Amino acid sequence: MKITLAILAVLAFAAPVAVWAALSSAMCGHAARTGCGIELSDFIDDEFMMIAALPWLLAAALGLLAWRVGQKR
């Protein structure tokens, strides 16, 4: 159970980053610009933070739950 919750926490944390990177690279290809790529500045904006807030809160809750399940009572 602990491993499953930890894996779900990692996936919930990484999913917004992967989706945002895919969308940024798709828009880069659609704009037909040269020298366009994924940069750190693509992830430091209000829109990404608003979209990623809920999955990251879920990842924190799942991580905390995994930590609590692993403790002896």
MOPE-V227007 format. One line per field, one symbol per residue. ss: DSSP state (~ for helix, > for strand, _ for the rest). psi: psi as a letter, one per 40 degrees, with the letter a starting at -180 (. if undefined). A space follows every 50 residues. Layout:
ss->???
psi->???
//
This chain:
ss->_~~~~~~~~~~~~~~~~~~~~~~~~~~~~~_________~~~___~~~~~ ~~~~~~~~~~~~~~~~~~~~___
psi->ddddddddddddddddddddddddddddddefiifhahidddegiddddd dedddddddddddddddddeii.
//
